[in-house]
């Protein structure tokens, strides 16, 4: 599948479409898809810079303090804490997820992933006062 992450209103993707080897044999709940992508499903080696940019779209408020505390991007991050923050962020409406061309609105909604599926994470930016 192709995975990308955008911030609404920014001209370029934060994470350009990236091939991600993920082909479950059956539909999975959105929460599992998010967790698997964040963890690098099946031990797939992910580029640390790509991972860091991706995490900032889904869980920016939770990741930046970890970066300061643990050093370089991508290193020393508690992935379980980031997954939890990303799922909570989805529940609070901080970002949307589109699978194919369809928005997925519930973490328990089942999604079917094919090799050509595009998954787009779109973070919302609050308007200034």
Buried (B, 14 or more C-beta within 10 A) or exposed (E): BBBBBBBEEEEEBBBEBBEBEBEEEEEBBBBBBBBBBBBBBEEEEBEEEBBBBBBBBBBBEBBEEBBEEEEEBBEEBEEEEBBBBBBEBBEEEBBBBBBBEEEBEEBEBEBEBEEEBEBBBBBEEEEEE
